[in-house]
Amino acid sequence: MKHELSLAEEFGSQLADGTLAARFRQQRIEPYLGLCEQVVLDFSQVRSANSSFINALIAGTVEEHGEAVLRQLVFKGCNAVIRVLVQSAIELGLEKSKRIDA
């Protein structure tokens, strides 16, 4: 089963509030990681974002679940700026999860 979330529908074309992203992650992503093969984060129609939002959304998930969660998460419709932010958030989450495991 696949769970797809349109971030533009949820937040509009500019993603900027890290607190909202953290709440969204806890309520709309985390519960589905144990239920679905894929959780798709659709960034189509998102024009811009800041690191606070993307880190709260993605780095926290990777930190909590480790590298294995990257087999479940799908990042769809990322423009060049979003792609860089997502990659940075993944790296941050991996770095933090390694500190926890150590």
NUFIVO-872562 format. One record per atom (N, C-alpha, C, O): atom name; residue in three letters; residue number from 1; x, y, z. Coordinates in steps of 0.2 Angstrom, whole numbers, plus 2048, in hexadecimal, padded with zeros to 3 digits. Layout:
atom	res	n	east	north	up
CA	ALA	NUM	X	Y	Z
...
//
This chain:
atom	res	n	east	north	up
N	MET	1	804	7FA	800
CA	MET	1	800	800	800
C	MET	1	804	806	800
O	MET	1	80A	806	803
N	LYS	2	802	80B	7FD
CA	LYS	2	806	812	7FC
C	LYS	2	802	817	7FF
O	LYS	2	7FC	818	7FE
N	HIS	3	805	81C	803
CA	HIS	3	802	821	806
C	HIS	3	805	828	803
O	HIS	3	80B	829	804
N	GLU	4	801	82B	800
CA	GLU	4	804	831	7FC
C	GLU	4	801	838	7FF
O	GLU	4	7FB	838	800
N	LEU	5	806	83C	801
CA	LEU	5	804	843	804
C	LEU	5	806	848	7FF
O	LEU	5	80C	849	7FE
N	SER	6	801	84D	7FD
CA	SER	6	803	853	7FA
C	SER	6	805	858	7FE
O	SER	6	800	85B	802
N	LEU	7	80B	85A	7FE
CA	LEU	7	80D	860	803
C	LEU	7	80A	867	801
O	LEU	7	809	86B	805
N	ALA	8	809	868	7FA
CA	ALA	8	806	86E	7F8
C	ALA	8	7FF	86E	7FA
O	ALA	8	7FD	874	7FC
N	GLU	9	7FB	869	7FA
CA	GLU	9	7F4	869	7FC
C	GLU	9	7F4	86A	804
O	GLU	9	7EF	86E	806
N	GLU	10	7F9	868	808
CA	GLU	10	7F9	868	80F
C	GLU	10	7FB	86F	811
O	GLU	10	7F8	872	816
N	PHE	11	800	872	80E
CA	PHE	11	804	878	810
C	PHE	11	804	87E	80B
O	PHE	11	806	883	80D
N	GLY	12	802	87D	805
CA	GLY	12	803	882	800
C	GLY	12	80A	881	7FC
O	GLY	12	80D	87C	7FD
N	SER	13	80C	886	7F9
CA	SER	13	812	886	7F4
C	SER	13	818	888	7F8
O	SER	13	81D	887	7F5
N	GLN	14	818	88A	7FE
CA	GLN	14	81E	88C	802
C	GLN	14	81D	889	808
O	GLN	14	819	889	80C
N	LEU	15	823	885	80A
CA	LEU	15	823	881	810
C	LEU	15	828	884	814
O	LEU	15	82E	884	813
N	ALA	16	825	887	81A
CA	ALA	16	82A	88B	81E
C	ALA	16	829	889	826
O	ALA	16	82E	88B	829
N	ASP	17	824	886	828
CA	ASP	17	823	886	82F
C	ASP	17	825	87F	832
O	ASP	17	822	87A	831
N	GLY	18	82B	87E	835
CA	GLY	18	82E	878	837
C	GLY	18	82A	875	83D
O	GLY	18	829	86F	83D
N	THR	19	826	879	841
CA	THR	19	822	876	846
C	THR	19	81C	872	843
O	THR	19	81A	86D	845
N	LEU	20	819	875	83D
CA	LEU	20	814	872	83A
C	LEU	20	816	86B	836
O	LEU	20	813	866	836
N	ALA	21	81C	86C	834
CA	ALA	21	81F	866	830
C	ALA	21	820	860	835
O	ALA	21	81F	85A	834
N	ALA	22	823	862	83B
CA	ALA	22	824	85D	840
C	ALA	22	81D	859	843
O	ALA	22	81D	853	843
N	ARG	23	818	85D	843
CA	ARG	23	811	85B	845
C	ARG	23	80E	857	840
O	ARG	23	80C	851	841
N	PHE	24	80F	859	839
CA	PHE	24	80D	855	834
C	PHE	24	811	84E	833
O	PHE	24	80E	849	832
N	ARG	25	817	84E	834
CA	ARG	25	81B	848	834
C	ARG	25	818	843	83A
O	ARG	25	817	83D	838
N	GLN	26	817	846	840
CA	GLN	26	815	841	845
C	GLN	26	80E	83E	843
O	GLN	26	80C	839	845
N	GLN	27	809	843	840
CA	GLN	27	802	841	83F
C	GLN	27	801	83D	839
O	GLN	27	7FD	839	838
N	ARG	28	805	83F	834
CA	ARG	28	803	83D	82D
C	ARG	28	808	839	829
O	ARG	28	807	836	824
N	ILE	29	80E	838	82C
CA	ILE	29	813	834	829
C	ILE	29	815	82E	82E
O	ILE	29	814	828	82C
N	GLU	30	817	830	834
CA	GLU	30	819	82A	839
C	GLU	30	814	824	839
O	GLU	30	816	81F	839
N	PRO	31	80D	826	83A
CA	PRO	31	809	820	83B
C	PRO	31	809	81B	835
O	PRO	31	807	816	835
N	TYR	32	80A	81E	82F
CA	TYR	32	80A	81A	829
C	TYR	32	810	816	827
O	TYR	32	810	812	823
N	LEU	33	816	818	82A
CA	LEU	33	81C	814	829
C	LEU	33	81B	80D	82B
O	LEU	33	81F	809	828
N	GLY	34	817	80B	830
CA	GLY	34	816	804	832
C	GLY	34	811	801	82E
O	GLY	34	810	7FB	82E
N	LEU	35	80D	805	82A
CA	LEU	35	807	802	827
C	LEU	35	808	801	81F
O	LEU	35	805	7FD	81C
N	CYS	36	80C	806	81C
CA	CYS	36	80D	806	815
C	CYS	36	814	804	812
O	CYS	36	819	805	816
N	GLU	37	814	802	80C
CA	GLU	37	81A	800	809
C	GLU	37	81E	807	807
O	GLU	37	824	807	808
N	GLN	38	81A	80C	805
CA	GLN	38	81D	812	803
C	GLN	38	819	818	806
O	GLN	38	813	818	806
N	VAL	39	81D	81D	808
CA	VAL	39	81A	823	80A
C	VAL	39	81C	828	805
O	VAL	39	822	82A	805
N	VAL	40	818	82B	801
CA	VAL	40	81A	830	7FC
C	VAL	40	819	837	7FE
O	VAL	40	813	839	800
N	LEU	41	81E	83B	7FE
CA	LEU	41	81E	842	800
C	LEU	41	81E	846	7F9
O	LEU	41	823	846	7F6
N	ASP	42	818	848	7F7
CA	ASP	42	818	84B	7F0
C	ASP	42	819	853	7F1
O	ASP	42	815	857	7F4
N	PHE	43	81E	855	7EE
CA	PHE	43	820	85C	7EE
C	PHE	43	81E	860	7E8
O	PHE	43	820	866	7E7
N	SER	44	81A	85D	7E4
CA	SER	44	818	860	7DE
C	SER	44	814	867	7E0
O	SER	44	810	867	7E5
N	GLN	45	815	86C	7DC
CA	GLN	45	812	872	7DD
C	GLN	45	815	876	7E3
O	GLN	45	812	87C	7E5
N	VAL	46	81A	873	7E7
CA	VAL	46	81D	877	7EC
C	VAL	46	823	87B	7E9
O	VAL	46	827	878	7E5
N	ARG	47	823	881	7E9
CA	ARG	47	828	886	7E6
C	ARG	47	82E	887	7EB
O	ARG	47	834	887	7E8
N	SER	48	82D	887	7F1
CA	SER	48	833	888	7F6
C	SER	48	831	885	7FC
O	SER	48	82C	884	7FE
N	ALA	49	837	885	800
CA	ALA	49	837	882	807
C	ALA	49	83D	884	80A
O	ALA	49	842	886	807
N	ASN	50	83D	884	811
CA	ASN	50	843	885	815
C	ASN	50	845	87F	818
O	ASN	50	841	87A	819
N	SER	51	84B	87F	81B
CA	SER	51	84E	87A	81E
C	SER	51	84B	878	824
O	SER	51	84A	872	826
N	SER	52	848	87C	828
CA	SER	52	844	87B	82E
C	SER	52	83E	876	82C
O	SER	52	83D	871	830
N	PHE	53	83A	877	827
CA	PHE	53	835	873	825
C	PHE	53	837	86C	823
O	PHE	53	835	867	826
N	ILE	54	83C	86C	81E
CA	ILE	54	83E	866	81B
C	ILE	54	842	862	821
O	ILE	54	841	85B	821
N	ASN	55	846	865	825
CA	ASN	55	849	861	82A
C	ASN	55	844	85E	82F
O	ASN	55	845	858	831
N	ALA	56	83F	862	831
CA	ALA	56	83A	85F	836
C	ALA	56	836	859	833
O	ALA	56	834	855	836
N	LEU	57	835	85A	82C
CA	LEU	57	831	855	829
C	LEU	57	835	84E	827
O	LEU	57	832	849	828
N	ILE	58	83B	84F	825
CA	ILE	58	83F	849	823
C	ILE	58	845	847	827
O	ILE	58	845	841	829
N	ALA	59	849	84C	82A
CA	ALA	59	84E	84A	82E
C	ALA	59	84C	846	834
O	ALA	59	84F	842	836
N	GLY	60	846	849	837
CA	GLY	60	844	846	83D
C	GLY	60	842	83E	83C
O	GLY	60	843	83A	840
N	THR	61	83F	83D	836
CA	THR	61	83C	836	834
C	THR	61	842	832	833
O	THR	61	843	82C	836
N	VAL	62	847	834	830
CA	VAL	62	84E	830	82F
C	VAL	62	851	82F	835
O	VAL	62	854	82A	836
N	GLU	63	852	834	839
CA	GLU	63	855	833	840
C	GLU	63	852	82E	844
O	GLU	63	855	82A	847
N	GLU	64	84B	82E	844
CA	GLU	64	847	829	848
C	GLU	64	847	822	846
O	GLU	64	848	81E	849
N	HIS	65	847	821	83F
CA	HIS	65	846	81B	83C
C	HIS	65	84D	818	839
O	HIS	65	84D	812	837
N	GLY	66	852	81C	838
CA	GLY	66	858	81A	835
C	GLY	66	858	81A	82D
O	GLY	66	852	81C	82A
N	GLU	67	85D	818	82A
CA	GLU	67	85E	817	823
C	GLU	67	858	813	820
O	GLU	67	856	814	81A
N	ALA	68	856	80E	823
CA	ALA	68	851	80A	820
C	ALA	68	84B	80D	81E
O	ALA	68	847	80B	819
N	VAL	69	849	813	821
CA	VAL	69	843	816	81F
C	VAL	69	843	819	818
O	VAL	69	83E	81B	815
N	LEU	70	849	81A	816
CA	LEU	70	84A	81D	80F
C	LEU	70	847	818	80A
O	LEU	70	846	81A	804
N	ARG	71	847	812	80B
CA	ARG	71	844	80D	807
C	ARG	71	83C	80E	806
O	ARG	71	839	80C	801
N	GLN	72	839	811	80B
CA	GLN	72	832	812	80B
C	GLN	72	830	819	809
O	GLN	72	82B	81A	805
N	LEU	73	834	81E	80A
CA	LEU	73	833	825	808
C	LEU	73	834	826	801
O	LEU	73	839	824	7FE
N	VAL	74	82F	82A	7FE
CA	VAL	74	830	82C	7F7
C	VAL	74	82F	833	7F7
O	VAL	74	82A	836	7F9
N	PHE	75	834	837	7F3
CA	PHE	75	833	83E	7F3
C	PHE	75	831	83F	7EB
O	PHE	75	836	83E	7E7
N	LYS	76	82B	842	7EA
CA	LYS	76	829	843	7E4
C	LYS	76	828	84A	7E2
O	LYS	76	826	84E	7E6
N	GLY	77	829	84C	7DC
CA	GLY	77	828	853	7D9
C	GLY	77	82D	858	7DC
O	GLY	77	82B	85E	7DD
N	CYS	78	833	856	7DE
CA	CYS	78	837	85B	7E1
C	CYS	78	83B	860	7DC
O	CYS	78	83E	85D	7D7
N	ASN	79	83A	866	7DD
CA	ASN	79	83E	86B	7D8
C	ASN	79	845	86A	7DB
O	ASN	79	847	867	7E0
N	ALA	80	84A	86E	7D7
CA	ALA	80	851	86E	7D9
C	ALA	80	852	870	7E0
O	ALA	80	856	86D	7E4
N	VAL	81	84F	875	7E3
CA	VAL	81	850	878	7E9
C	VAL	81	84E	873	7EF
O	VAL	81	851	871	7F3
N	ILE	82	848	870	7ED
CA	ILE	82	845	86B	7F2
C	ILE	82	849	865	7F2
O	ILE	82	84A	862	7F8
N	ARG	83	84C	863	7ED
CA	ARG	83	850	85D	7EC
C	ARG	83	856	85E	7F1
O	ARG	83	858	859	7F4
N	VAL	84	859	864	7F1
CA	VAL	84	85F	865	7F5
C	VAL	84	85D	865	7FC
O	VAL	84	861	862	800
N	LEU	85	858	868	7FE
CA	LEU	85	856	868	805
C	LEU	85	854	861	807
O	LEU	85	856	85F	80D
N	VAL	86	851	85D	803
CA	VAL	86	84F	856	805
C	VAL	86	855	852	806
O	VAL	86	856	84F	80B
N	GLN	87	85A	853	802
CA	GLN	87	860	84F	802
C	GLN	87	864	851	809
O	GLN	87	867	84D	80C
N	SER	88	864	858	80A
CA	SER	88	868	85A	810
C	SER	88	864	857	816
O	SER	88	867	855	81B
N	ALA	89	85D	857	816
CA	ALA	89	85A	855	81C
C	ALA	89	85B	84D	81D
O	ALA	89	85B	84B	823
N	ILE	90	85B	849	818
CA	ILE	90	85D	842	818
C	ILE	90	864	841	81B
O	ILE	90	865	83D	820
N	GLU	91	869	845	819
CA	GLU	91	86F	845	81C
C	GLU	91	870	846	823
O	GLU	91	873	843	827
N	LEU	92	86C	84C	825
CA	LEU	92	86B	84E	82C
C	LEU	92	868	848	830
O	LEU	92	86B	847	836
N	GLY	93	863	845	82E
CA	GLY	93	85F	840	832
C	GLY	93	864	83A	832
O	GLY	93	864	837	838
N	LEU	94	868	838	82D
CA	LEU	94	86C	832	82E
C	LEU	94	872	834	833
O	LEU	94	874	82F	836
N	GLU	95	874	83A	832
CA	GLU	95	87A	83C	837
C	GLU	95	877	83B	83E
O	GLU	95	87B	839	843
N	LYS	96	871	83E	840
CA	LYS	96	86E	83E	846
C	LYS	96	86D	836	848
O	LYS	96	86E	835	84E
N	SER	97	86A	832	844
CA	SER	97	869	82B	846
C	SER	97	86F	827	847
O	SER	97	86F	823	84C
N	LYS	98	875	829	844
CA	LYS	98	87B	826	846
C	LYS	98	87D	828	84D
O	LYS	98	880	823	850
N	ARG	99	87C	82E	84F
CA	ARG	99	87E	830	855
C	ARG	99	87A	82C	85B
O	ARG	99	87C	82B	860
N	ILE	100	874	82B	859
CA	ILE	100	86F	828	85E
C	ILE	100	871	820	85E
O	ILE	100	871	81E	864
N	ASP	101	873	81D	859
CA	ASP	101	875	816	859
C	ASP	101	87C	815	85C
O	ASP	101	87D	810	85F
N	ALA	102	880	81A	85C
CA	ALA	102	887	81A	85F
C	ALA	102	887	819	867
O	ALA	102	88C	818	86A
//
